Amino acid sequence: MLKIQARASFAAALATLALGFTPAASQAADRVLNVSSASTITTMDPYAESESQLYFIWCQVYGCLGRLDYEKKAFVGMLAEKWEVINNGNTWRFTLRTDLKRSDGGAAPTAKDVVHSWKRIMTDPESQQRFLFSSVKDVVAVDDKTVDINTTSPSSQLPADIFGQFAITSEELFEKHGKQAYRTHPHGWGPYKFEDFAVDQRYVIRKNPLWPEARPEAPDVVVYRQMREPEQRVTALLNNEIQVARLVPPQLVDRLKNGADVKVVQTGSVEIMFLAMSPSAKPWDDPRVRRAAAHAINRDAIMQRLLLGYADPLNGPLGPNQFCYQGDAKSAARYDVQKAKALLAEAGYANGGPEIEYYSSTGRYISDRQISEAIAQMLTQAGFKVTLKTPEWANLWADVRNGKVPMYYMGRGQVADPAVALSQYFETGVSPRIKYSNPDVDALFQKARASFEPEKRCEILRQVSEKLAEEAPAQFLWSHRLINGVRSNIEWPNDPSGEAWWLDVKMR
């Protein structure tokens, strides 16, 4: 039975974290894998958040139509066995698998479940995922196992928009239990199922015995334990309270190297780190001010001194780990503090200023506070008057999603295919996170979606990259090298998403 706990007292929470967690129903033979979570653990509603970790959890519990296999660099089916483009490119038709059962023994997913899930995203006031369907007109059940997703115009990027992110939930369970179904009956068609949830503490998932492609060497139980502080994650790993410590900052790598039965696994990532500057707010409505901020940042110094070389530079939104990358954007701003001062003077700030509020998380990203302190100093040296603010991540993230933060340091994960992320942040009306609007860029996004030829589509996205580098609504900084501390008996995949498809993990 699923166990759900409300917010525990502080003392009780500390006790739980100190002792670790063993699911009540676990047996001695279970392979239990405890893994750290730097993300907040606050909801079981699969549509009320839009974070990479939660997409991975919900896809593995409820099931998605498909996902991106980073090793193959290809989309692979999950609940859908095949998909095709029809109707002159305006319709994607998905055929669902018939060999699946819901984790409570219910029937296989149907086209009605897909339609229901789309409607939940589009109509639920708490939904944070409407941007996934910005190009979609409607979703229609053709028959029990066939569903059409009709787009407003040809959309080559639809699989990139929804695969790995669009969780399919049961219409039947929702009709019986309403939104409480996500908490009391969170049954789906994925390889795992929910077992336990405690706010600000943990998610626990267990292998779904009804999944037809089970792998015995994969963990039977996975416990996501919220650990916001890097020191806490590393200490817990060395004490064997967890077996995987994710997002280890570079300065703590030596502690892992000196630990017994611990190995360091690192890989490049598809997460892009950037400094957002919303053109809808002063002084960021002036492109000269935005470019001045971009020129003020000594990215190489930060990567070497604070990230100790565990980062790959981004000159524009496309980097070596993204599809369509063929080199840096020509207009990307390079470090030049004198150029920054000249641009500020040209914008009317020759005698100092402007005054800005700069927001950053603490503990959500690798060395985020230290990096933002360094960036604030660099901006000050160029002439900005900076107030650095570091609210709790949950509050900052909520304000960013609602377009209330004019300037902030943040990352965007899962940017293998760049079209989705760039559209989410920079296409007019898709989301309010930066509030950038340019009709020429909008036209390029539409043109890219209408192109089903990979090279032609990539060339259009490179034009988008160039335009964004030129107008600088964000200064793209780097992609972190992902550093994970892993117990020696765990085979951890080098996945640039930073997340794990648990059937790919092996426990010895």
N, C-alpha and C positions, 0 to 999 in steps of 0.2 A: 504494500500500500504506500502511496506517496505520502511523505510527511512534509508539512509546511510549518515553519516557525516564523512568528513575527519578530520584530526587533528585540533581541535579548538585552538584558542589562549589560553594562560595560564589563563588569566583573565576570559574568557568565560567558560573554563573548571571548574574553581573554583566556578563560579556562578551556573553552572549546578549542581555540587555536593552539594552545600550548600542548594539549593532549592529542591533537589530530582527530580525525573523524573516521570511524568505522561504521558503515551502514548497519542498522540493526538486523537486517535480513541476511547479511553477509555470512558466508560459510568459510571455514578455514582454507578451503581450496581456491577461493576467489583470488583472482589477480586484481588487487586494488591499487590504483595509481592516483596519488595525490599530486596535483599540479597547481602552481600559484596562479592567481588572477590579479592583474593590476587594474582591471576594469571593476566598476561598481557592480554589485550583485543586488539588484533592487526589484526586479519584476520577472514574472513568468508569462506575461502577455507577449506572444511572439511578434506582435506588430507595434509595440509601444516603445521600441528602441531601435537604433540603427548603428550598432557597434559590431566590429568584425567578430569578436569572440562570441557574441550572442547569436549572430547569424550562423556561425559554425555549430553552436549547441543546438539551435532550433532546427537546422537542416538535418542534423544527425538524430534528432528525436522525432520530429514530425515528418521530415522528408521534404526535399525540394524537387522540382522537375528535373534538374540536373545540377552539376557543379563543374568548376574549372579544376582539372587535374594539372597542377603546376609542373609535375614531372614530365607529363606528356605534352604540356602546353596546348591542351585541347579541352573542349567541353565534352563531358561524358554524362550519360543518362543516369538518373537515380530513380525517380518515380515514373519518368517517361522513358519508353524504350526507343522511341524515334521521334524526329521532328523534321519538318520541311517548310519551305516557303511557297505559298500559293497566292493567287489573286493579285498577280503583277507586283508581288513584293509587299502587299498591304496586309497579309495574313500569315501568321506562323501557326501551323497545325501540329499539335502534340498528341501522340498516341501513348496512353498509359499502360503500364505493366499490369498483368493479370495474376502474377504469381505472388503477390504480397498480401499480408494480413496486418490489420492494425494491431498494435502491441497488446491490446486487451482482448484479442481474438476476433475483432470486428472485420468487416469486409474490406476488400482492396480499395484503394482510392478511386474515386470516380470523377468524371468531368464536372459534376455538380459540386464536388469538394473544391475543385480548382476555382470555379466561379465564385463560390462562397468565400474563399480565402481572399480573392481579389476584392470582393465587395467589402470585406472587413477592413482591408487596408485603405480603401477609398472613402469609407463612410464613418469609421470609428473616430470620434474626436481625439482619442489618445494616440492614433496612428502616427508614427514618425517615418513611414515608408512610402508615402504617396509619390515621391520623386522617382521611384523605381518604374512607375507606369506613366511617366510624363508624355510618352509618345503613343499611349494606348487609348483607343476609342472605346472598346468593350471586350469582354471575354465571354465566349458563347460555348455552351455544351452542344456539340454536334450529335453525339450519342453517348452512351454510358462511359466509353473509354477514349473518346476523341474530343479534344477541346481546341477551339480556335481563339487565338489572341489577335484581334484586329487592331491595327495601328492607324493613326490619323494620316500617315504617309508612309512610304516604304521605310522600314527600320532594320538595317542590318545588325544593329547592336543589341537587339532585344535579348538574345541569350546572355550577353554580358550584363545587361541590366538586371536580369532576374535569377540567373543560375547562381546557386550558392547563397541566395538571399531571400527568395520568395518561398516562405514556408507554407506547406499545404496542410490545413487543419480540417477536421471533420465537421461537415455540415450537420450530421446527425447528432453529434455530441453537443454542438452549440445550440441546436434547437431544443435539446432536453435541459441543458444546464446554463445557457447564456454564457456570459464572459467568465463565470465561475469555472467553466470547463477547463480553462487554461491552468487553474490552480487545483481543481479537484479531480479532473479527468483529462490530464495532458497526454492523451494517447495518440500516437501517430504511426507512421509506416517506415521510420528510419531504423538504422542498425542498433540504436540505443533507445532507452526510455528513461523518463524522469523517475528518480527514487526519493530524492530529498531536496528541500530548498529552505534556506534560512537567510533572511534579509541581512545584507552586509556581512555575510559569513561564507555561504557556500551554495553551489549547485552540485548535485550528485546525480549521475546518470549510470544506468546499468545496461549491459548488452540485452538487446531484444531477442529472445530465443526464437521468435517467429521470423526473423530476418533470414532470407534464404542463402546469403553469401557470408555467413559467419566465419571468422578466422580465429582458431583456438588460441593462438599466441598473442592476440590483442587483449588489452585489459578488459576484465569482466566488469569492473566498476571504475569510473573516473570521478574524482572529487576535485572540483574547482574550488580552491580556498582563497578568499579575498585577502590579499597581502599587498597593501599599497606601497609600503616602504621597501626599497631594494635590500637594505641590510636585513630586514626581517625575512625576505625570501631566501637570501643566501644562507643565513643562519639556520633556517628551517631545513634547507637541503642538506647542509653539513651534518645536522642532527638526525637526518633521515626521517623528519616529520613530513616532508614532501619528497617526491622523487624527481620532480622537474621544477626548476626555478626559471621562469621566463623573464625576459627584459632585464637581464643583469647589466648594470652599467659598467663601462670599461674599467673604472677604478677598483672594482671588486673582483675582476677576473683572476688576479693572483691568488685571492683567497680560495677560489675554486680549484685552481691548479695545484694548490697545496693540500687539498682535501683528499681523504682516503675514499676509494671507490666512487669517485666523481670524475666526470669528463666534461669538457667544454665543447659544445656544438655551436658553430656559428655559420651563418649564411647571409648572402645579400637579401635585401627585402624589396617588396613592392609597395611599401608604405612611403609616401612622400611627405617630408616635413616642410612646412612653409610658414611665412609670416603674412597674415591676412591684413589688408588695409582697405576697408570698405569705401568705395567712391561715393556712397550715399551720405557720408558723414564728413564734416570738416575736421581737420584740414585735408583729409584724404580724397576730397572731391577734385583736388588739383593734382594732375598726373606728375607734375614736377616734384611735389612733396613726396609722392609715393616712390618715385625713382631716387630721390635723395635718400630716403630710408634704405632702399635697396643697395645703393652704392656705399652706405655707411657701414655695412656689416662685413666684417673680416671673417668670412666663412672658413678659410683655411686655418686661421688661428684657432677657431673654436673646434674644428674637427681634430686638430692635432693636440691641443692642450686639454680640452675637456672630454672629447670622445676618443682620444688616444689612437686615432687612425681608424677606429671602427665605424667608418661612415664612407659613403660614396657620394661625391658632390653632384648636385643638380644645377644645371644651367638651363633653366626652363622647366616646364612641368614633366617632360619626358626624360627618363634616365635609362641606363643600360639594361635594367631589369624589366622595362615596360615594352609591350608590343609597340611597333611603329618607330622605335628609336633608331635614328641614323646619325646622331651627332647632336651637339648642343645647339640651342637656339641662338641665332646670331645677335639678337637684340638683348640677350640676357645681361643684366647689370653686374659688373664686376666691382670688387672693392676699390674705391677711390674716394677717400674722405674729402679731398679738395673739390672733386666734382659734386659731392653731396652738398658741401657748403655753398657752392656756386648756384646750384639749383634752388636751394632754400632762399638765397638772396634774390634770385630771379623771381621767386614766388612771393616776395615781399617780406622775407624774414632775415634781412641783412643784419639786423641788430639782435638776433636771437629768437628762438622759438621755432616752430609753434609748440604750444603745450599739448601733450598727448597723454592718454592713459593706455598703458600696454598691459594686456592680460596674458597670464600663463598658468598652466596647471602646475602642480607639485606632486611628483611621483607617478603621474600617468604615463609619461614618456621618459626615455632614458635621459637622465641628468637634466630634466626640463627646467628646474628652477635655476640651476647654475648657468645653463645656457642663456636663459632669459635675463639673468643678471648681467651677463657679459654683453648681450645684445643691447640692453638698456644703457650700459656704459658707452658702447660704440655710438649709439644714437645721440647721446649727450655730447660726445666729442665732436659730432658733426653739427651741433647747434640746436637739436631738439631739447625741449624741457620735458623730461620723462617721469611719469609716476607709474611704477611697476606694481601691479595688483595680482595676487595669487590666491583666488578663491578656491574653495573645495571644487574638485573636478565635477561632481554632479551638478553643482550650480552653474559653473562655467559652461559646461556642455549644454545645459538647458538654455542658457542665454544665447549661446552661439547658434543653436538650432532655430531660435526665434528671432535671429537677426538683431540682437541687442548689444553686440560687442563690436565696436568699430575696428579694433586692432588686437590681434591675438596670435600666439604661437601655437601651432597644432599640427597634427599629422592626419593623413587620409590613407587608410589601409586598403588592401585589396585593389591596387591600381595596376593590375597586370594589363588589362585592356583599358587604356586611359580614357576612353570616350565617356564612360559612366561617371567617373569621378569629376572630370572636367565639366561635363554638363551639369552635374549636381551643384557645383560651386559657381559656375560662370555663365550658364545659359539663362537668359531672362525668364524669371518666374518659376524656375524649377525648385529652388529653395532660397530662403532669405539669408543664408549663412554669410555671404559677402556682399550681396546686393549689387553686383556688377552687372551692367547691361550695355551691350553693344550690338546693334542690328547686324553688323558685318560678321561678328562672331556667331550670332544666332544662325545666320544663313549658312555658315560653314558647318555648324553642327547638323543642321537639316540636310545639307549636301552629303555629309559623311554617312548619315543614317540611310540615305537613299542609295548608297553605293554598296553593292555586294561583291565587288572585286577587292580583295584584301590590299593590294598595293595602292590602288587608287584611293581607297578609304584612308589608308595610312598617310598618304600625301596630304590629304585634306586635314587630318588631325595634326600633322606637323605645321600646317599653316595656322591652325588654332594656337598651337604652342608658341609660335613666333609672335602672334598678335598679343597673347597674354604676357609674354616676356617684355614686349615693347610698352604696353600700357600699365604693367605692374600693379594690378589689383592684389597681387600676392607676390612676395619674393620667395621663390623656391630655393631651398637650402641644401638638403641632402636626404639620402635614404640611409637609415641606420643599418649597420651590420647587426643582424639579430644574434644575440649571445644568449645561449641557454645553458644552464647548469643541469646535468642529467646524471642520475645514478648509473653506474657502470653496467647494470643488468638490463638497461632500457635501450632499445634501438629507436632513436628519435629521428624522424625524417627531416632532411634539409629543405624545409618548405619555406619559400620566401614570403608566404602570407603571415608567418609568425604563429599561425594556429595549427591545429592537428586534426586530420581525419583519423579517428581513433583506430579504425581497422588497419591503418598503415603502421601503427606503433606495435612493436614487439617487446614482450616482457619475458625474460628468461628466469 
